């Protein structure tokens, strides 16, 4: 096993079997959805709460091991969620506010820049060229699948670029409405 230093993330096992707070959050969300959602953005803080209740070390691995080895841990996670529901909802709300603020700041920061427009036009042109090639150019049979894959990737990125220009998606509207309540 080789371990490397990776800046903010700290030590990481290159085989990928080191659990982080977000991974643990996904597992915990199966039993306590609000608690699991809070583990992603503020993992060690919420992790400390869980670890103190379980009597384990405040690491994702220790908490995960405890959950895996104790069937009653699932019930305890739900109890923790119910006991701290208000604080967990505040964490979730603050996370949503930060995400929305980040998107608004990104649009404001690029308000005077022409680069997002250039990228959007460029992606649109690439899509047009690929579609043209698929229908009117004799593409070798082995390359046709690669062209389809490339088209899918470019269309996904084009969708993201259009979301930048045309504002929020439905889910962001729901988040905005929730924050307003």
N, C-alpha and C positions, 0 to 999 in steps of 0.2 A: 504494500500500500504506500503510495506516494502522497505526501501532504505538502501544499504550497501556501504561501502567504498571499492573500488576495485583497489588499487594501482594507476597505470598510468592512468587508465580509469576514475578515479574519482568516483563520485556518480552514481550509476546505479539503476534503478527501476527494481526490480526482476520480475515484470510482463512483462517486455520487451517493454513497450510502450514509452520509451525515445528514441528519434531519435539521431543518431550520424551523423558525417559529411559524412561518406560513404553512409548511408541510404539516406541522402539528395542528395548526388551526383547521386545516381541511379534515383531519381525522376527528378532532373534537367536535366540529360542526355536525357530524353525524349524530351526536348525542345531545349537544347543546349548541344550536345554530348561532345564537347571538354571541356566546362565549368564543366559539371557533372563529367567527368573523373578526372579533376584537384581537385575536392572537396575531393576525397578520400585521396590521399597522403598528401596534405597540406590544409586540410579542413578549419582551422580557418583563414588562410591568404586569401584564395579565398573567404571564407565566409564573411570576412570583406569587401571585394570589393562589393559583392552582397548586403550585409546589408547596406552599405553606399548608394548604388544606390536606394535601396528600402526604406531607412529611417527607418530601423528596428534594433532591437538589434542583435548583432553578435552571435546568437545561431542557431543551426539547427532547433529547434522548432519554433523560431520567423520567420525565413525565410520561413519555410514550411507553417506556418499559413498564411503568406502574399501571397504566391503562391496560396494556396487553396482558399483564399478569393478574389483574384483579377485576373480576366481573362486576363487582359493586361500584367500581370507579365510574362507570357510565351513569349510574344513578347519582353519584356524588357530583359529577360534572353538571348535571341538570340542576341539582340543588344549589351549586355555586352560581349558576346562571340566574336562577330565580332570586337568590339572596342579593345579588349585585346587579339586577336588571337595569336600574336607573343609570348607574355609572357606565354600564356596557352600552346602553343606548346613547349616552352622551359621547362616548368614544366613537361609536359608529357615525353619529351626526357630525362630529368634528372631522372625521375622515372624509365624509362626503363633502363637507364645506371646503376642505383643503383641495380635494380633487377638482371641484368646480372652480375654485379660485385659480388653480393652476391652469386650467383651460382658458379662463378669462384673461389671465396674465399673458399666456402665450399669444392669444389673438391681439391683445394690446401691444405686445412687444414687436409684433410683426406688422403692425398697422401701416407703417410707412415703408416697409421693406417690399421689394418686388419679387424676392426669391420664392415665397410660397406660390405666387401667381405663376412664375416660370416653371416651378415643379409641377403644378397642376396641369398646365398646358402641355408640358413635356410628357407627363403620364398619359394624358388624353391622346396625344399623337402616337405614342408607343402602342396603345391599345388599337388605334386605327390601323397602324402598320401591321400588327400581328393578325388582326381580323382579315385585312386585305390579303396577307400571305396565305392564310388558311383557305381562302375561297378562290383566289385567282393566281396563285403562284404554285408551281409544281414542287412541293416540299418532299424530300426523300421520306419514305415511310418510317424509318427509325427516328427521324427528327420531328415528326408530326406530334408525337406524344410529348416531347420536350416543349414544343411550341404551345400545346394546350396547357401544360403545367405553368409555363412562363406567363401565359395569358391570365390564368387564375391568380397568380401572385400579383401581377400588375393591376388587375381589376380590384383586388383587395386594397392595395395601397392607394389606388385612385379613389376608392370609397372613403378612405381616411382623409384624403386631401379635400374631398368635397364636404365632408363633415366639418372640416376646419372653416370652410367658407360659408356654409349654410347654417352654422350654429349647432345646437345640441341635438342629440338623438332622443328618441322616446324615453330611454332609461334615464338620461340626464334631466329630461323634463320632470320625470317622476321624482328624482332626487331633489330638484329645485322646489317642487311642490311640497315635499316632505320637510325640507329645511324651513319653508315659509310657515309651517304649522306651529 
